[in-house]
Each structure stands twice: as structure tokens, then as C-alpha cells.
Amino acid sequence: MADPFLSIQHVRKSFGATTVVEDFSLDVEPGEFVSFLGPSGCGKTTVLRMVAGFEEPSAGKIVVAGKDITRLKPNQRNVGMVFQAYALFPNLTVAQNIAFGLKVAGMPKADADRRVAEMLDIIKLPQMGDRYPYQLSGGQQQRIALARAIAPKPKLLLLDEPLSALDAKVRVSLREEIRSIQKKLGITTIFVTHDQEEALSISDRIAVMYGGKAEQVGTPFEIYNRPATKFVANFVGTLNVLEGTVTDAASGMVRVNSQEVALKGKLNGSKSGDTLSLALRPEAISLGRQPGRDSSLAGEISEVHFLGSVIRVRVGIGGSTVSLDTFNSPATPPPAVGEKAEISFASSDMLVLH
């Protein structure tokens, strides 16, 4: 197997007595798009800043393309960085902002002009070169910041929550553009975000961070469907959590609010009598018995919310409540609050949280 393009090896960062990043390791393949996902204060931006050279690790090392860059200054790393704040020079035109890094690198003006024109085409703003930042929308300014970062052809692109200052609609379209440009250029990219939908929609892999550590690293499919820890399961996606008691560890039987459910070998060493936290994604649950859903629980409809194409239903099961969505069918009225109900699901879809 080829060596990774970026290798972050046992990196730690402390500020005084406070450790912000603790033994973080990650290998990133050439051309891969990896997101660091987690809540504020989890250490994701600090790791990014160490890769960029703005912070020096307290321990560990960072290798890019086989070269140890741990102690190099930011301008010696050939890394492009896009910040949450656009950080454009207000007194320079769009073209001059994009050309800034090229000028610093000593590129001849004719070559720089060609590269700027190429960048403006890539970000779909070919007529904007003569404008100033204040004449642009937030989304346009962030596109210019991206163009400025990639104009010098960096080995690595780092994006620190670049979309969080934009409104929701612009954010969605711009994240898709960033991913499209990244694929077109084949540039290895690290993207920091606290937005799970953002990370799930555009990443090759996601590192979910909490408390200065990587809780889990995997593809969006793995992170969502097979969360490794309780934190990952709760942070990524919507989750229904039920409490169960193991009644027969050998056969995987668990009692949930006086009803038996078979979990098929998922008990991971639990013993009869142990209490478990069990989780189900809303989309894994059906109202009523459905083919392929081999487990069920009886309850009562506690809430019904009509949302147009979807009806959101909450079902009380003992002392717990489970949420699920059903599609609206004009021929079938929604269930009524107080009705007896049965939910069904595949036992393989029930997660045991640790």
C-alpha cells in the first residue's frame, strides 16, 4: 500500500495546564477529502492549525508527502488555508486578492494573470476580477478566498469552517461547489465543521472528535450506520434511545419496557441482568408490521405532526418515546393521538451504545 499523503502521528497540544488535543493520529490518502467533525472546543481547529503551522505540537509529528513539516513555518509548507472569516484584503480587487500568493512567490505577471483568470473560471466568477470585496456577497467573497488559497497550487488544502458565516441556502450550494472543485483539482483536503449534514454530504471520510480525541474515523456510511461510541451515535444524526435489560445473554434477548426483543449477537459480552442503552434511527422504524422488520414493540401514539410529504409520529413505549417519519398518503389518514400502535424494525438496526 502506498504511503499516505498526510500523516498526523500521535499529535498532542497543550496550552499551559490545559490539553486541547490528546494523542491524535490520522493518515490521509492523496486526493482524499476528510472532514473533522465535532462540537466547539473538541480540538478540531487546533489540529488543523498544527497542520497549517500556526500552532506547534506539544508532542508528535506531521508528515506531508514523506517530509516532516512539524517545525516548519507556515510559508514553508505549501499549504492553502481558507478561514471562516473571508480575510480578503479590502483595498485590493478580486484579481489582486487571488494573485497575492502568486506575487509573493515571484511568479511573472503574465503567468499570474493567466492563473487568476483560470481561478475565476473555476469558481464561476469570470467577470468579477475588477470588483472589490465590499461589492460581493458573502458567498462570492468565500469563493474568492478559496481561489486565493488554491491559486499557488498547494499540496494540501485546509478549510476551517468556511461556510458557517453564510445563510443555509448559500451554504448548501457552496459546499457542493467546494467538493466539485476539490475533485476536479485532485487536491488533498481537510475540512473542519461542526455541521454533521455538511460532513456527511461531501466527505470521503470523517474524523468525529470529542475532548481532544478522535472518537471514530470512517466513511459517512460507517459513521452514521455503525457509530463506535455513544457520543458518535448521539452527535451524528437523530437517535431514539431506549433502555433495555438483558434477559438471556446467550440468545441475545433483551427486555424493553416489559417487552422482549432479540438482538442477534450484539451484546458484546453483556451478562443477563445488565442494563443497556439501545438506539434506533427514525428511518429504521415502521408503523405497524412490515416485511423484513423482524422485531416489534407495542405502544401508543403520543404526538402526530403533519409536515406535508412527511408525517412525524411519536409513539410512547412504556416510559420512553420513539420518533419516526411516515410518508403522507392522501388515501390513508394519519394515526390519531391515543391510538394503540406497534412499531417494527430489523433487530440488526438496533444499536447497542457503549
C-alpha positions as CSV (number, residue, x, y, z in Angstrom):
1,M,0.0,0.0,0.0
2,A,1.3,3.5,-0.9
3,D,2.3,5.9,1.9
4,P,-0.4,8.4,3.0
5,F,-0.1,11.9,1.6
6,L,-0.6,13.4,5.0
7,S,0.3,11.6,8.2
8,I,-0.6,13.1,11.6
9,Q,1.2,11.0,14.2
10,H,0.4,11.0,17.9
11,V,-0.1,14.7,18.0
12,R,-0.8,16.5,21.3
13,K,-1.3,20.2,22.0
14,S,-1.4,21.8,25.5
15,F,-1.8,25.4,26.4
16,G,-0.4,25.7,29.9
17,A,-2.1,23.1,32.0
18,T,-4.9,22.6,29.5
19,T,-4.6,19.8,27.0
20,V,-6.7,20.6,23.9
21,V,-5.6,17.8,21.6
22,E,-4.7,14.4,23.0
23,D,-2.8,11.7,21.1
24,F,-4.5,12.4,17.7
25,S,-3.4,10.3,14.7
26,L,-4.7,10.2,11.2
27,D,-3.4,9.2,7.7
28,V,-5.0,10.9,4.7
29,E,-4.6,9.5,1.2
30,P,-3.7,11.6,-1.9
31,G,-6.7,13.5,-3.2
32,E,-8.9,12.5,-0.2
33,F,-11.4,14.8,1.3
34,V,-11.5,14.3,5.1
35,S,-13.7,16.3,7.5
36,F,-13.0,16.9,11.2
37,L,-16.5,16.9,12.8
38,G,-17.3,17.8,16.4
39,P,-18.7,20.4,18.8
40,S,-16.9,23.6,19.8
41,G,-13.8,23.0,21.9
42,C,-13.2,19.4,20.7
43,G,-9.8,20.3,19.2
44,K,-10.6,20.0,15.5
45,T,-9.4,23.6,14.6
46,T,-6.3,23.2,16.7
47,V,-5.3,20.1,14.8
48,L,-5.9,22.0,11.5
49,R,-3.8,24.9,12.8
50,M,-1.0,22.5,13.7
51,V,-1.1,21.1,10.1
52,A,-1.0,24.7,8.8
53,G,1.9,25.7,11.0
54,F,0.0,28.3,13.1
55,E,0.4,26.1,16.2
56,E,3.3,23.9,17.1
57,P,2.5,20.4,18.5
58,S,3.5,19.7,22.2
59,A,4.2,16.2,21.0
60,G,4.0,14.1,17.9
61,K,4.8,14.9,14.3
62,I,3.2,15.8,11.0
63,V,4.4,14.4,7.6
64,V,3.3,15.6,4.2
65,A,4.4,13.7,1.0
66,G,7.1,12.0,3.1
67,K,8.6,15.2,4.5
68,D,8.4,16.0,8.2
69,I,6.9,19.5,8.4
70,T,6.2,19.6,12.2
71,R,8.6,22.5,12.9
72,L,8.4,24.4,9.5
73,K,6.9,27.8,9.3
74,P,3.5,28.2,7.6
75,N,5.1,29.8,4.5
76,Q,7.4,26.8,4.1
77,R,4.7,24.2,3.9
78,N,2.9,24.8,0.6
79,V,-0.5,24.6,2.3
80,G,-3.6,26.6,1.2
81,M,-5.9,27.8,4.0
82,V,-9.4,29.1,3.9
83,F,-10.8,30.6,7.1
84,Q,-14.3,31.2,8.5
85,A,-13.8,34.9,8.1
86,Y,-13.0,35.6,4.4
87,A,-9.9,37.6,5.3
88,L,-9.8,39.3,1.9
89,F,-7.7,42.5,1.5
90,P,-10.4,45.2,1.2
91,N,-8.1,47.6,-0.7
92,L,-7.3,45.0,-3.4
93,T,-9.5,44.0,-6.3
94,V,-10.7,40.4,-6.6
95,A,-8.0,39.6,-9.1
96,Q,-5.3,41.2,-6.9
97,N,-6.5,39.2,-3.9
98,I,-6.3,35.9,-5.9
99,A,-2.9,36.9,-7.3
100,F,-1.5,37.8,-3.8
101,G,0.2,34.5,-3.1
102,L,1.5,34.2,-6.7
103,K,3.1,37.7,-6.4
104,V,4.7,36.7,-3.1
105,A,6.1,33.6,-4.8
106,G,7.6,35.7,-7.5
107,M,5.5,34.4,-10.4
108,P,5.9,36.6,-13.6
109,K,2.9,38.9,-14.1
110,A,1.7,37.3,-17.4
111,D,1.7,33.8,-15.8
112,A,-0.1,35.2,-12.7
113,D,-2.7,36.9,-14.8
114,R,-3.4,33.6,-16.6
115,R,-3.6,31.7,-13.3
116,V,-6.0,34.3,-11.9
117,A,-8.3,34.0,-15.0
118,E,-8.2,30.2,-14.6
119,M,-9.2,30.5,-10.9
120,L,-12.1,32.9,-11.7
121,D,-13.4,30.4,-14.2
122,I,-13.1,27.6,-11.7
123,I,-15.1,29.5,-9.1
124,K,-17.6,30.6,-11.8
125,L,-17.0,34.4,-11.3
126,P,-15.1,35.2,-14.5
127,Q,-16.4,38.8,-14.7
128,M,-15.6,39.8,-11.1
129,G,-11.9,40.4,-11.3
130,D,-12.1,44.2,-11.2
131,R,-14.5,44.4,-8.3
132,Y,-13.6,45.0,-4.6
133,P,-14.6,42.6,-1.8
134,Y,-17.3,45.0,-0.4
135,Q,-19.1,44.8,-3.8
136,L,-19.6,41.0,-3.4
137,S,-22.0,38.8,-1.4
138,G,-20.7,36.6,1.4
139,G,-20.8,33.5,-0.8
140,Q,-18.9,35.3,-3.5
141,Q,-16.3,36.5,-1.0
142,Q,-15.7,33.0,0.2
143,R,-15.3,31.7,-3.4
144,I,-12.6,34.4,-3.8
145,A,-10.9,33.2,-0.6
146,L,-11.0,29.6,-1.9
147,A,-9.5,30.8,-5.3
148,R,-6.7,32.7,-3.5
149,A,-5.9,29.6,-1.4
150,I,-5.6,27.2,-4.4
151,A,-4.0,29.6,-6.9
152,P,-0.4,28.8,-5.9
153,K,-1.2,25.0,-6.4
154,P,-0.7,24.0,-2.7
155,K,0.0,20.3,-1.8
156,L,-2.8,20.5,0.8
157,L,-6.0,22.5,1.2
158,L,-7.2,23.3,4.7
159,L,-10.7,24.7,5.3
160,D,-11.6,26.0,8.8
161,E,-15.4,26.2,9.0
162,P,-15.5,28.2,5.8
163,L,-19.3,28.1,5.4
164,S,-20.5,28.9,8.9
165,A,-21.0,32.6,8.3
166,L,-23.3,32.1,5.3
167,D,-27.0,31.5,5.2
168,A,-28.3,28.0,4.8
169,K,-29.2,28.0,1.1
170,V,-25.8,29.5,0.1
171,R,-24.0,27.1,2.4
172,V,-25.5,24.1,0.7
173,S,-24.7,25.3,-2.8
174,L,-21.1,26.4,-1.9
175,R,-20.2,23.2,-0.1
176,E,-21.2,21.3,-3.3
177,E,-19.0,23.7,-5.3
178,I,-16.1,23.2,-3.0
179,R,-16.3,19.4,-3.3
180,S,-16.6,19.7,-7.1
181,I,-13.5,21.9,-7.3
182,Q,-11.6,19.7,-5.0
183,K,-12.4,16.6,-7.1
184,K,-11.5,18.4,-10.3
185,L,-8.1,19.5,-8.9
186,G,-7.5,16.3,-7.0
187,I,-6.1,18.3,-4.1
188,T,-5.9,16.5,-0.7
189,T,-8.3,18.4,1.7
190,I,-9.1,18.7,5.4
191,F,-12.4,20.4,6.1
192,V,-13.3,21.4,9.7
193,T,-17.0,21.7,10.6
194,H,-19.5,21.3,13.4
195,D,-22.3,20.6,11.0
196,Q,-23.0,16.9,10.6
197,E,-25.0,17.2,7.4
198,E,-22.1,19.1,5.8
199,A,-19.6,16.5,6.8
200,L,-21.8,13.5,5.8
201,S,-22.7,15.0,2.4
202,I,-19.2,15.9,1.0
203,S,-16.6,13.8,2.8
204,D,-14.7,10.7,1.7
205,R,-14.0,10.1,5.4
206,I,-15.0,11.8,8.7
207,A,-13.0,12.1,11.9
208,V,-15.5,12.6,14.7
209,M,-13.7,14.5,17.5
210,Y,-14.6,14.9,21.2
211,G,-12.5,16.0,24.1
212,G,-9.3,16.4,22.0
213,K,-9.5,12.8,20.6
214,A,-10.8,11.1,17.5
215,E,-13.8,9.1,18.7
216,Q,-14.2,7.4,15.3
217,V,-12.8,7.7,11.8
218,G,-14.7,6.3,8.9
219,T,-16.8,6.8,5.8
220,P,-20.0,8.8,6.2
221,F,-21.9,5.5,5.8
222,E,-19.9,3.8,8.6
223,I,-20.1,6.8,10.9
224,Y,-23.9,7.1,10.6
225,N,-24.8,3.4,10.5
226,R,-22.1,1.9,12.7
227,P,-21.2,4.5,15.3
228,A,-18.4,3.2,17.5
229,T,-19.3,5.2,20.7
230,K,-22.3,6.7,22.4
231,F,-21.0,10.2,21.6
232,V,-20.8,9.5,17.9
233,A,-24.2,7.9,17.8
234,N,-25.8,10.9,19.5
235,F,-23.8,13.6,17.7
236,V,-24.4,12.3,14.2
237,G,-28.0,12.1,13.1
238,T,-31.2,11.8,15.1
239,L,-31.5,8.9,17.6
240,N,-34.1,7.2,19.6
241,V,-32.6,5.8,22.8
242,L,-34.3,3.1,24.8
243,E,-33.2,1.3,28.0
244,G,-33.1,-2.5,28.0
245,T,-32.3,-5.3,30.4
246,V,-30.5,-8.4,29.2
247,T,-32.7,-11.4,30.0
248,D,-30.8,-14.1,28.1
249,A,-27.3,-13.2,27.1
250,A,-26.7,-16.5,25.2
251,S,-29.6,-15.9,22.8
252,G,-29.3,-12.1,22.8
253,M,-32.7,-11.4,24.4
254,V,-33.4,-8.0,25.9
255,R,-36.4,-6.7,27.7
256,V,-37.5,-3.2,26.8
257,N,-40.3,-1.9,29.0
258,S,-41.6,-5.4,29.7
259,Q,-41.4,-6.5,26.1
260,E,-38.8,-9.0,24.7
261,V,-36.5,-8.1,21.7
262,A,-33.9,-10.4,20.2
263,L,-30.6,-8.6,19.3
264,K,-28.8,-11.4,17.5
265,G,-25.3,-11.5,18.9
266,K,-24.8,-7.7,19.5
267,L,-24.5,-7.9,23.3
268,N,-20.7,-7.7,23.3
269,G,-20.0,-9.6,26.5
270,S,-23.0,-8.3,28.4
271,K,-24.5,-10.6,31.1
272,S,-28.0,-11.4,32.0
273,G,-29.4,-8.6,34.2
274,D,-27.1,-5.9,32.7
275,T,-28.8,-2.7,31.6
276,L,-28.1,-1.5,28.1
277,S,-28.7,1.7,26.1
278,L,-30.3,0.8,22.8
279,A,-30.7,3.1,19.9
280,L,-32.8,3.2,16.7
281,R,-32.6,5.7,13.9
282,P,-36.0,7.1,13.0
283,E,-35.7,5.8,9.4
284,A,-35.2,2.3,10.7
285,I,-38.7,2.2,12.2
286,S,-42.0,1.5,10.6
287,L,-45.5,2.0,12.0
288,G,-47.1,-1.5,12.0
289,R,-45.6,-4.8,10.9
290,Q,-43.5,-4.5,7.8
291,P,-41.7,-7.2,5.7
292,G,-38.0,-7.6,6.7
293,R,-38.6,-6.0,10.1
294,D,-38.3,-8.9,12.4
295,S,-38.8,-7.1,15.8
296,S,-41.6,-5.1,17.2
297,L,-42.7,-3.1,20.2
298,A,-46.2,-2.1,21.3
299,G,-47.1,1.4,22.4
300,E,-49.5,4.3,22.0
301,I,-49.4,7.3,19.6
302,S,-48.5,10.3,21.7
303,E,-47.9,13.0,19.1
304,V,-48.7,13.5,15.3
305,H,-47.2,16.4,13.3
306,F,-48.3,16.8,9.7
307,L,-45.3,18.2,7.7
308,G,-46.7,17.9,4.1
309,S,-45.0,15.0,2.4
310,V,-44.0,13.5,5.7
311,I,-45.9,12.8,8.9
312,R,-43.8,12.8,12.1
313,V,-45.2,10.4,14.7
314,R,-44.1,9.9,18.3
315,V,-45.0,6.6,20.0
316,G,-44.9,6.1,23.7
317,I,-43.5,2.8,24.7
318,G,-43.7,2.4,28.5
319,G,-41.8,5.4,29.9
320,S,-39.9,6.1,26.7
321,T,-40.9,7.8,23.4
322,V,-39.8,6.9,19.9
323,S,-40.0,9.2,16.9
324,L,-40.4,8.0,13.3
325,D,-41.5,9.6,10.0
326,T,-44.0,8.1,7.6
327,F,-44.8,9.3,4.1
328,N,-48.1,11.1,3.7
329,S,-50.6,9.2,1.6
330,P,-53.8,11.0,0.6
331,A,-55.7,7.7,0.8
332,T,-54.6,7.0,4.3
333,P,-55.4,9.4,7.2
334,P,-52.6,9.8,9.8
335,P,-52.9,7.9,13.1
336,A,-54.7,9.6,16.0
337,V,-53.2,10.5,19.3
338,G,-54.1,7.9,21.9
339,E,-54.4,5.0,19.4
340,K,-52.7,1.8,20.2
341,A,-49.7,1.2,17.8
342,E,-47.0,-1.2,17.0
343,I,-43.6,-0.2,15.7
344,S,-41.4,-2.7,13.8
345,F,-37.7,-2.7,12.9
346,A,-34.9,-5.0,11.9
347,S,-33.1,-6.3,15.0
348,S,-29.9,-5.7,13.1
349,D,-30.7,-1.9,13.0
350,M,-30.8,-1.6,16.8
351,L,-27.5,-0.2,18.1
352,V,-26.1,-1.1,21.5
353,L,-24.4,2.1,22.8
354,H,-21.2,1.9,24.9
